Amino acid sequence: MIRPPPAGRRVRAGVAAARPSAPPAAPVPALLTALRTLATALRRSLGTALGRTLGTALRRTLGAALRAAMATATVVVLAPSPAQAQGAQSGATSGFPNKPVRVIIPYPPGGSGELFARPIAKRLTDVWGQNVLLDFRSGAGGTIASELLVQAAPDGYTLLVVLAAHAINPSLYPKLAYDTIKDFAPVTMAATLPLILETHPDVPAKTVAELIDYARKNPKALNFASAGNGNTSHLTGELFKTAAKVQMQHVPYKGSGPAIVALVGGEVQLMFDSLSSSLAQIQAGKLRPLAVASAKRSPVLPEIPTIAESGLPGFVVEPWYGFLAPAATPKALVAKISKDINDALSHPETRAALEKLGYEVKGTTPEGFDAHIRSELKRWTTVVKESGAKID
């Protein structure tokens, strides 16, 4: 077995480059200092109450005028004309990228996040002529990775892969260190991927109906794994419990990779997992697929029914995968990165690699992805409330 690198370690695809230097500091108002010196000298030379009064008045009056003039000048400098603003936007994309780009993955290596990002990163490396580094920062349902992006420079050189959990977390974590809408710039929703309900082979159920029947007769027999608290695999399990009227104990892991290992080893009995990260174990006969949670069957496993057609009509959960940038990233740069990623998705080699694992390639505009995130926020807020799901 090939062991993936540990969480927090960057997977390197090439040579790093230096960051550009920070802009120079603002000039010191030396003229204001000189004015204060002049007023003090006047007050001392006159040596009278009148002199002190005139000196103080001179300093205050001229000082206020000077500050106003400086403030006006600053406003002029900081408020560029439309032509200047357009030029700045164009300049943001000029020569980009001229050094490696970091893509933060919110889950450990071996999961669907890495399997999704790696073919895209490979293509972007070829197109950009700069390496794309996968940086695994797992924990807290992906919120650690999100905080890391918020703190990054808005220059396009740090991106974040997000899954549907990004829209779920606000309902589960009441004190997030960021705003899910305001602190991010959506780039593109790149793909969707079916969740598959799978069991350990020892579980005496080969269909969804048989699983429900077994769970009702053995209310303490089933433990279901997830890729972490608040993850889509967790919430889907909670939805299944409610819809099927069964009891199952949730066991969270730090990513789908460790969860699959636990399921194969018999530590837990079932899991709702992304098809891409479970496919090899299913094909090897180590896991038994019962149904997919998507609205339609997957072309990769066409013989496996949907949950909706297996006795729970209306049960549909379809995880999605996309890219975000820091909120202040110039719009022109976001548009360029979005186009480049969507072009990579359209490349035959990249598309084939993703579809082979069960991903359905999308590729939206930044505006389209923003609308989708807002819609998902509303949807998952309702789902979490109705399911009663909580962070364990």
N, C-alpha and C positions, 0 to 999 in steps of 0.2 A: 504493500500500500504506500502511495506517495503521501508523505506528511506535509500538510500545508504550513506556511510560516505562521508564527504566533501573532495574535492580535496586537495592533500598534506598530507592526513592522511594515515598512514600505517595500513593495515589490518593485524592483528597479528594472526599467526597460532601456536605460541609456545614461547619458552624461548630464549632470546638473550644470546650471549656469548661475551667475551672480544676479541678485536683485538690483534694480536701479536704485540710485541714492535718493534719499528723502529731499523734498524741496527745501530751499534755504529759509531761515527764520526771518520774521518781519524786522525792518530796520528800527533802531532805537530813536525816539524823538529827541534828538540832541537840542533842537531849537527850544523846546519847552524848558529844558534844564538851564539854558543860557538866559532865558527870560526870568526865571526865578532868581538867578544870580544878580541880574541887573536890578530887579526890584529891591533885593536885599541891600545892595550898595547904595541905592537912592535913599532908602530909609535911614541908613547909618550916616550918610553924608549930611543930611538935613539935621539930624540929631534932635528933632523936636517931635511933639505929638502930631503936628501937621505933616511932617515928613514921613512919619511912620504910617499915617493914614493914607497919604498919597501913594507910598510905596506898595502898601498892601492892596489898595484899589487897583493900581496899575497891574500888579501880578495877577490878581483875580480876573480882571476884565480881559486883558490880553491873553491870559491862559485859557479862558473859556472860548475866546474867538479862535485861538490856535487849535484847540481840541476839536471844535466844530469843523474847522477847515480840514483837519486830518481825517475826521470821520467821513466827511464828504468824499475826500480823495479815496479813502478805502472802499467806499460803496461803489465808486466808479470802477475801481480795479476789479472788485469782486462780482460786478454785474456786467458780463460781456454782452456784446451785441448779438443778435440772432446769427449773424454770419460767423462771429467768433465761436459761438456755441456749437454751430454745425461743424466748424473746423476742428474743434476739440473732440467732437464725437468721431469724426473721420480719423483724427490722429490716434484715437484709442485703438483703432483696428490696424493701423499701419505697422507692418512688420510683425504682427502677432501670429504665432508666438515666437519669441526669440530665445526661449529657454524652456526647460521641461515644465509640464503642466501636472499638477497634483489632483487626483480624483479620490476623494474620501469615500470609503465604503463603510456604512454604519453597522456591519456585522462581520463576524470572523471569516477567514478564508474558507473556501469549500462550499459556501452557501449560494443561494440564487443571486445575491447581489454581485458576487465576484463573477459567477458564470455569465451574468448579463453584461457586466462592464468590460470583461477582458477582450472579447472580439472587437468591441467598439474602440477600446484603447489601442489595440493593435493597428486598426485601420487609421485612426487619427495620427498615430506615430508616423505612419508612412506618408500621410498627406501633409502634415505640419512640418515634418523633418525635425521634430523635437519629441523626446520621449514623454510618454504619459505614464505617470507613476500611480499605482494603486496603493492607497494608504488606509489600512484597516483600523478603524477606531470604533469598536463595539461597546455596547453597554447602555442600560437605561432605555431600552426600546428604540435606540437610534438617536436619542436626544443629545448624547455626548458628541456625536459627530456633527449634529446640527449646530451646537454651540461653537464648535471649532470653526465651522464655515462662517458664522456670524462675526467671529473675531479676525477672519482673514482679510487681507487687502482686496479691495474690489477692482482687481486688475485682470481678471480672467484666468489667472494662473492657479486658482484653487476652485474646484468644483465639487459638488456633493451628489452622489447617487442617492435618491430617495425612493422608498417604497410606500405603499399605502399607509403604513404605520405613521408616516409623517402627518397625515390628516387625522389619525386616531389619537395621537399623543395628547393633544390639548384637552381631550375629554377624560384622560386618565391621569395626567400629571397637572394638578391645579396651579403649580407655581413654576412654570417653565421660565427659563432665563431669556427667552426670545419670543417674538411674535411670529406665529406661523405664516402670516401673510406679509407683514410690513418689513420683516428682516431678511427677506429672500427675493431673488430675482429668478422666476421660472425661466428655464431655457427650452426644454422640450420634454414631453411625455413620450418616451421612446418605445415602450412595449407593454404588453399585458402578458400574464402567465397564469394558467389554471392552477388552482390548489387541488391536490388529490387526497382523498380520504384513504389511508392505507393502514394496514394492521400487521402485527407480527404473525407469521404463519401458524403459530400455536393457538391463536384466537379462533374459536369454533364458529366462525361466521364468514361466508363467502359473498354475501350481498349486504346492502344497507339494511334491508328488512330483517335479515337474520341478526345483524349487529344490534339493531334496536331491541329485538326480542331478547337477545342474550343479556343486554344491559339492564333491561327491566326486571329480568329474573335474577340477575346478580348485581345489585346496585352498588356494591363495593369492589367489584372485580376489575374495573377498567380505569386505568390512568392514561391520560392523553398528554403527549409532549407538545411543546411549542418552541419556537425560536426565541422566546423571551416574553416577558410581561408586556402586554399591549401590542404585541406583534399581531399581524393579520391571522397567523395560524392560531394564536390564542383566542382572538375574538371569534373566529369561525367555529372553534370548538365550543365556545360559550353559546353561540347561536344554535349550533346543532343540539346541544343539551336542551335548550328551550323548545326548539321546534319538534324534537323527537320525544320530549318529556322523559329524559333519562338522566341518571346521575353518573358523572365521571369526575375524577380528581385531576386537576390541572398540575402539570409538572413543567415549569419553565426551564429552558437551557439558554446558554449564551450563544445563540445562533442555530441555524438549521443543521449545520454540520454535526455539532455535538449531539443534537436531538436525534438525528438519524442513527448515529452510533449507538445511542441508548436504546432506540427502538429495535434495531437489528440485534442488539445484545439481550433483548427481553426485559430491560429495566422498566419499560412502559409497554402498553399494549397497542396503542394507535396514535395517529397524528394526522393533522391536516398540513401537508407540506407543499412547497412549490414543486411543480413537476420536474423542473430542471435538476434540482439537487437530489431528488429521489429516483430518477429514472434508471440510473445504473443498477441500483439495488433491486428495483422492481424487475428489470430485465434479467438479473442474476437469480431471481427467485427467492431473494432474502426478505422481501416485503410483498404483501398481498394488496393490490389496488382494488378498492371497492367501487369508487365513483369519483368524478370530478365535480368541483363546486361551481364551475363556470356555467354559462347559459347554454353552451353547446359542447359536444364532445371534442376532444383534442385529436387533431390529425396524427399525433404521435402514438396515441393509444386509442384508436377508433372503436375498439371493442368494449371499452370501459364506459358505462353509462354516466349520465349526470345524476347528481343527487335529486334534482327536481323530478326526473323521470323514474326515480327509484323509491318513490313513496312520500317525498317531502316537496310537493309542488311550490314553486316560488322561491325555493332556497337557491340563491345565486350570490356568490362572492367572487369577484375577479380582481386580484391584485394587479397593480401597475408599477412601472419603473420609469424614473425620469431623472433629469439633471437640474440642479439649482446652482446659482451663483450668489455672491453677497449682494445685498439690496442696492448698494450704491454703484454697482458695475454699470458703466456707460451703456445705454440702450443699443448703440451701434455695435458694440462689442458682443453684447448678449445675442444680438441678431446674427452676427457672424458665427459665433460658436454654435448657435442653434442650427444654422444652415449646414455647417461642417459636420455636426453629429448626424443630422438627418441624411446628408449625403453618404456618410459612412454606413448608416443603416440600409441605404439603398444599394450599396455595393454587393454584388452577388456572393462573394466569399463571407462577408459579415452576416448578411441576411441568412444564408444557408446555415452558418454556425449557430445562430440564435434559434431558427426554426427547428433545427434538429433536436434542440433541447426542450421544445414546446412553447417558446416565446412567440407571441404574435406581434410582429413589428408594426409600430404606429408612426411616430415622428410628427409632432405637432409644432405649431408656432409658439413663441413664448406666451402670447395672449391666450391661445387655446389651452395651454397647460395651466395658466393662472386660473382660468374659468373652471377647469376640472378640479383643481385643488380646493377652490371655494365650495364647489358642489359637494365634494367628498367630505369636507369639514362638517357640513350640515348633515349629511347622511350618517356619518359615523357618530356624531353627537347623539342622534336619535337611537342608533343601534346600541351604543354603550349604555345609555339610560334605560332602554327597555330590557336589555339583557342582564343588567345589574352587575356587569363585569367590573372588577376592581383589581388594583395592583396587589399581588400577593405579598 
